[in-house]
Amino acid sequence: MKLNLNLVKQALFIAKPYWSSKAGRRSWWLVAFLIVLLLADTQLNVWFNAQAGEFASALAAREGPRFWHSVRIYLLLLLVAVPEYSAYYFVRDRVGLYWRKALSMRVLERYFRNHAYYQLHAEAEIDNPDQRIADDIDSITQQSVNFLLVLATAIFQVVAFGHVLWGISVYLVLFLVLYATVVTMLTYGVFGAKMVSLYYQQRRKEANFRFGLVRVRENAEFIALYHGEKQELNRVQGLFGILFENYMRRTRWQFGLNFFQYTHSLLMALLPSIVIAPRVLSGELEVGRIVQATGAFAAIMGSLTILVDNMESLAAFAAGIQRVKTLNSHLKRLGTLGGSTGAKIAMVQSDRLHFDSVTLMTPNYERTLVRDLTASVGSGESLMILGESGLGKSSLLRMMAGLWNSGTGTLGRPDAGELLFLPQYTYMIVGTLREQLGYPNLGRVLGDAEARDVLARVNLHDLEARCSGFDGVLDFEKVLSVGERQRLAFARVLLQNPRYVLLDEATSALDRENEEMLYGALSAMSTTIVSVTHHPALVKYHSQILELTGDGGWVVYPAADFGRA
């Protein structure tokens, strides 16, 4: 019972925002129509059951006219039932689809708000958010509608067929209620919590296995260059082994559940005949009444034991509910608080980059990278960040970009739209060359002449021809080398002309000539450069140096003093 109450609470938590919204209120009309269809469906089932009994009675009595009259009635009912059934499933699926769209859009908005998708990497509880959004939301929206309608159907059938069965045998009705209560309590007491846990773990392990295969596909070239097939095979096989073990545990518990379910379902087919047989054999009731009673008994028993018969589906449903609720709660918190609840670096809008007693820590607060940094980077005062690997150079850029804020102090920075970050590994969308150049401002209309000019400025003259024009859709990760992707990233900077550009080893794959050319192009613009690089030759494009010395220490000095003893 506790399992069911928790499930209902979690389902209501997820459902309330949509069903209380304007779009949800419109869906209530569809739900009302579904209820009408369910009532019609229940009445049709009662009539079909009555005609099944009439068939048997007419044949037993050898009354031909009575039999053929019953057949005609059955066919007339069929003409009504087929479109009614079809309409019911059509409307039911439409309700679930509308809800899925609304819930998916709300979760996706939170997922992309305040870099929540990035911050989730530090949330160990949230595994595979992509699966939760794509699969679990689809599952719970469709199944929620299905379960509610199945429950409504069960109630209607208990009322409708209960009246029929009561007229045949009062004792059968009382036995039904007692039997269904005992079976339901036993099923959920023995199997409930364990099945939910196993299904939850199954979803998680399925997603981990699939993600392992995706990583192989996305990094196929690197794996091939390292000849890492054996290691990758062992890793993926290990993921499948974990998945297989959980699946075997689930099938063992499923065996016990099926054993219990099939035992009581097969008994259901026998019990009504045993109870009614003496009255039929004595001539008190017609043979058809056994058929009618059996049909009514099965309908009521199925309704009363609905939780038992749907135990497996409910376990999978409960697992999906838990996963979506947990994801939604984390996204809501990240969108409101901007991450964990520890100390935060205050981010204030400013016309320049400035650090006021900034202490930067890793997102989990396990390590201090920079302590009490006070510095300023005004317009035209480009900054070069130096230091040994692992001291926090790239982390400082992440902080300036607004991704990391664990620590204390104040960071003044221009609006996010005036900053552009260029990482060492350039992100390429699957799209056209025109869209690639305009990313992330995909709404901008980029003309062919302007696109050709900027490609020439970054020494990618032949790219238009290689891509068959500017409007062919390509996977640029496979088309371009790392160096070409870095040059294309600079083309984005030249097109957008941001006030500040943050470069994190953004020319690491380029030769000296191309590197000098690109930095020269940036210096000719009004853009202020903040660079992390290991190439001393680039010092001349900066006005000051921030050198990290280790243990949180730092020193700032003019670029002209670089290299002096």
Secondary structure, 3 states (H helix, E strand, C coil): CHHHHHHHHHHHHHHHHHHCCHHHHHHHHHHHHHHHHHHHHHHHHHHHHHHHHHHHHHHHHCCHHHHHHHHHHHHHHHHHHHHHHHHHHHHHHHHHHHHHHHHHHHHHHHHHHHHHHHHHHHCCCCCCHHHHHHHHHHHHHHHHHHHHHHHHHHHHHHHHHHHHHHHHCHHHHHHHHHHHHHHHHHHHHHHHHHHHHHHHHHHHHHHHHHHHHHHHHHCHHHHHHHCCHHHHHHHHHHHHHHHHHHHHHHHHHHHHHHHHHHHHHHHHHHHHHHHHHHHHHCCCCCHHHHHHHHHHHHHHHHHHCHHHHCHHHHHHHHHHHHHHHHHHHHHHHHHHHCCCCCCECEEEECCCEEEEEEEEECCCCCCEEEEEEEEEECCCCCEEEECCCCCCHHHHHHHHCCCCCEEEEEEEECCHHHEEEECCCCCCCEECHHHHHHCCCCCCCCCHHHHHHHHHHCCCCCHHHHCCCCCCCEEHHHHCCHHHHHHHHHHHHHHHCCCEEEEECCCCCCCHHHHHHHHHHHHCCCCEEEEECCCHHHHHHCCEEEEEEECEEEEEEEHHHCCCC
